[in-house]
Amino acid sequence: MNNTIYETNFPTLKFLKRGKVRDIYDLGEHLLIVATDRLSAFDVVMPQPIPYKGKVLTQISNYWFDVFKDFIPNHLVATEVEKFPNECQPYKDQLQGRSVVVKKAKPLAVECIVRGYISGSGWNDYKKTKSVCGIPLPDNLVESSKFPEPIFTPSTKAEVGHDENISFKEAEEIIGKEIAEKVNNYAIEIYKRAAIIAETKGIIIADTKFEFGFFQGDLILIDELLTPDSSRFWPQAKYKPGTSQDSFDKQYVRDYLLSINFNKQPPGPMMPEEVIKKTSELYSEALKILTGKYVE
C-alpha cells in the first residue's frame, strides 16, 4: 500500500479540482475528497510530501465530525472505502484512510476563524494596534496569551496566494447579516466544546478555521475540522505565555522556512529529510493523542 501520495491519479474518475492539499473528484451525486500528503506553508505548496499527513488530517476530521454531528450536520456521506461507489474500488488501496465521499454543498465565501489564544498574524496585528481584526483587546496581553473569551475573525478565501483577514461587518456584506451571525455562533460554540475535549487529552487548541456551506437549504460543516492544518495545536504540558509555543502542526515547517529566510513566494524550497520526518511524527502524534488511534 502506498503510504505517501503527492498527487492523485485516478484516470477512470472525473477529476474536478486540485486544492493546496486535497484533490477532488466528481462522482455525480457526490464528491470524492482525497487528502494528499502535500503541505502548504505561508500559502505555498512545498515540493515534498509529508508521509501519512493526508491520513492524519482525514482521520482527525472524521473524529471531530462524529463528535459534533448532533450539534450541526456535516458533509460526510461515507468514510470507509468499502462503502464508496463502485467506480472508486479500483483505487481502494490509495484511498484507504485518506478519503471521504461527501455531499455537494455550496461553500460560503468566507473562512470562519476562531482564536482562543493570541499567536501568528493575530499577535503581529495586536503588537501594532492592540486589536485583532479590528476587535479591541486588553493592553496587557503577551504572545500566546489566552483571550478572556474566544474571538471570531473571518477571512476571505484565496484559491492561490494569501487569505486576508476581514472585519465581521465585511463578512456580513459578503454572506449576509443573518448567515454571518449564525456561523459566528456555531464557530465559537464548536471551538469552546472542542477546546475542553482537547485539554482533557493534553492539547491546547490555540485557534482554528471552520468551513461552512449550504446543502439543500441547510447550513452544514464542510471541508476539514479541527485538524493540525486548520488549527494550532499546542502541548498543554509545555504551554508558557510570553513566547511562541511548540506545536503539533506545520509550525515546525514554518519555523524552518523562516530560518532560511524563505520569501513566502512559490516555488517552495526543498526541505531537509529531518524536517519532513519530524513534521510527519508531529502530525501522527496529534492523531494518537486526540483519537487514541495510530495512523496506518
N, C-alpha and C positions, 0 to 999 in steps of 0.2 A: 504494500500500500504506500502511495506517495504521501509523505508527511509534510512536504513543502510545495506550495503552489504559488507562483508569482502571477501568472495569467492563466485563466481557464481556456480550454479549447474543447468545446463540445459541438462538433460540426453538425450533428443532426438536430440540435436545439436552436431556437430562434434567438440569436444574441440581440439584446436591447441596448444596453449601455455599460460603460466601464466607469466606476467611480474611483476615488482615490484608493480605496481598499477593497470594495466589493464589485463583483461582476453580476449583472442582472440579465436574466433570460425570460422571454415571454412564453408562457405555457398556455396562452389562450385566456381561460377564465382567471388564472392566477399568474403570479410571478415566481421565478426561482431566484433567490438571492444567495450568492456564494461568497463567503468571506475568504479572500485570498490571504497570503502572508505578506502582502505589501505593507509598508509602513510609511505614513505621511508625517513629516515634522516641519513645522513652520509652513504648512500648506504645500510642501514639496514632497513628492513621492520619491523615496530613496530607491536606488537601483538594485538593492539586495533584499531578499525576503528574510523575515524573522521566523524561524521554524516554530510551528504549532500556533502561531499567533491567531490565524483565522479560526481555528478550532476553539481557542480560548474565548475569543470575542463572541462566537456563536453560542457557546455553552453558558457563558455568564449571562448573556442577554436572555436566553431561554429560561434560565433560573429566575431572573427578575420578572420577566413577563408572566411567569407562573405565579409568583408572589403577589402581583398586582392585578391579576386577571379579574378578580371580583370587584375591584375598585374602578377600573377603566378597561374597556375592551382593547384588544391589540390586533395586529395584522396577521398573526400566525394562523396558518391552516394545517401544516404538517411539519414536524421537526425530525421525524425518523425517516430515513431514506426508503425503508421498506414500504412506507405509506405514500411515497411520492408517485406521481403519474408514471405510467409505463415507459414513456419516452425518456425518463431520467435514469432508468435502471441500468443501461449500458455503462453509465458513468458512476455507479454507486460507490466504488472504491474511492474515487476522488471527492465525491460529495459527502461521504460519511463524516459526520461530526462538525462540518463547516458550512452547512447549507440549510435553508428553510424554504418552504413553499408558503407564500403569503398572499393576502388579498391585494387587489389592485386599488389601493387608496390614492386619493389626491393629496399630496403633501402640502402643508401650509408653507407660505413663502418666507417664514421666519424660523430661526432656531431658538429654542427656549432654554436659556442657560440659567441655572440656579447656583448661586455661590453661598457657601456656608462659612468659608474662610477666605481671607484676602491673600491672593497669590497671582503670579503670572501678570497678564495685562491689567488685571484689576489693581494689583499692587503698584504697577507703574502709573496708572491713572490716579490713584489715591495720593501718591507722593507729590503729584503736581497740583491736584485740585481739592484734596480732602474729600473726594467723592468717587464713586464708581458708576460709570454710565449715567452720570447726571444725578445719581442718588447720593445726597449728603450723608456723611458718616462721621462718627466721633473723631475728635482730634488725636486721640491717644493710641491709635492702632499701630502695631508693628507688623512686619512681614509675617504672614501665616497666622495672624490673629483670627480668632473666631468672631464672627459678627454677632451682635446681640440677637438678631433674627436673620434667617436666610434671605437673600435678596434675589429678585428676578431681573435678569439683564439680557434681554433679547438681542439677537444679531441678525444681519442679513445672511443669505446663503450665497456662496460662491462655488460654482462648478470647478473653476480653476482660480488660483490666487487666494486672497485673504478674505475671510468673512469680516464684516465690520459691525462693531457694537452700535446699537441704536437705543434711543430712549423708548420708554413704554408708550409715549404719545406717538412716536414714529411707527411703532408696531401696530398701534390701533389704526393708524392711517393705511397700513398695508393690508391687514387682515380683518379690520373692523373692531369696534369697541367691545362688542359682546364676546367675540371669539378670543380677543386678547385677554380679557378678564378671566375667561374660562380656562385658558391654558396657563395663565399665571397661577390660578388657584390649584389646578391639577399639579402643575410642576412643583410648586412649593410643598404641597402635601406629600407627593411621592418622594421628594428629596428628604423631607423630615422623617418619614417612615423608614426609608432605606438607610438613612444615616444611623438610626437607632439599631437596626438589624446588623449593619456592618460593624458598628462599635462593639457589639457583643462578641464579634469574631476577631476584634483587634485591628480593624481597618477604619480610618477616618476618610469619609468621602468629602474632600475639600470643596469640590464643585463638580457640576455635571451638565451635560447638554441633552435635552429631550427633543424628539421629533414627533410631531402630531400630524395627522391627516384626516380626511373625511372619507368614509366608506358608507355608501347608501344612506347618506344624510347624518351619520353618526360620527362624532369625534372619537378617534382611536389613537393609540400609541403605535408608532411605526419605527422602522429602521433598527437601531440598536438601543439597548437600555442599560445604563449604569455599568459600562464596561471600562477597562483601562484606557481605551481610545477616546471615549466620550467623557471621561471623568479624571479627576486627580485622586488617586488612592494613596494615602499615607499610612505607614505602620504606626499604630497608636502608641506603642511602647517607646518609640523614638521621637514622638512629637515634642517640639520645643519652639515656642513662638520667638520671633526675633530674627529668624533666618529662613532660608529655603529648606525644604524637607526632603528626606529620602522618599521614594515613591515606588509603587508597583506598576507604573505606566511607562510611557515613552519618554519621560523626563530624562532618563538615562541617556537616550539618544540626543535629545535636545542639548543636554549639558556637553556632550561630546562635540556636537556641531558648533556650539558657542566657543568651545575651547580651541577650535581650529579656525575661528572667525568666518564661519560659513555665511555667505551673503544673503541667505534665505531666498535665493532665486534658483529655478531649475537650470541645469540638472543637479540632482543631489550628488554628493561625493560618495565614493566607495568607503565603507566603514571597516575598521579592523575586526577580525573574527571574534575577539574578546568582547567587543561592544555588542555584536549580534548575539553571541552566546548568553551574555548577562541579561540582555533585554528579553530574550526568549524565556530564561529562567524566571524573571520577574513576572511576566505575564502568566506563566504556568503556576507560579506560587499564589497569585491573586485568585485564580480559579480554585485551587485547593483550599485556600482559607475561606473563601466565600461559600463554596458549594460542598466541600468535602470530597470532591472528585479530582482525579488525576487526568490530565489530557492524554488521549490515546493516539 
